[in-house]
Amino acid sequence: MGRDNKQGRSNNKDSLPQTPKNLKIKPGDIREEFAKEFEELEKTTPKAKRK
């Protein structure tokens, strides 16, 4: 194996370095966040006409 084939555990495996701390969602607020997202999606999608 070459030097770049590192098999060890990464130090950043449990964190999301690309997500700023002020944008992370608390575990208790996830359902509320999903409800807001679905509400916005429902408002923007056109309703299909029923016959």
N, C-alpha and C positions, 0 to 999 in steps of 0.2 A: 504494500500500500504506500501511496505517496504521503507527503507531509500534510497535504490539504484534506485528507480523508479522516477528519477528526470524528471519533465516535462517542466522545464524552458528552455529558449533560451540559447544556448551555446555562450560563448564569441568568440570562434574560428569559428563560423559558416560561416562567410563571407571570411575567409582566407583559404589558402591551406598550412598548416604548413609543409607538407611533400615535398613541392616544394621550392627549394632554390630560392632566388630573382634573381640570375644571370641566372637561367634556365627558368624563366617565359617568355612568349611570349607577346609582346605588342598587343593590340586589332587590330591595323592597319596592323600588320605583319602576321596575321593568314592565309590569302589567300596565301601569298608567301610561308609560311611554308607548307601548304597543297600541293601546287604545287610541292615543292621539294620532299615531301614524295611520291606523286603519280609518279613522275619521277623516283625515286629510285625503287619503286615497279614495274614499267613498265620495267625497265632494268633487274630486277632479275627474273621476271616470264617468263617462256618459252612460245613462241607463239604457238598456236595450228595450225596444218596444215589443210589447206582447200582443199577440193577435187573438 
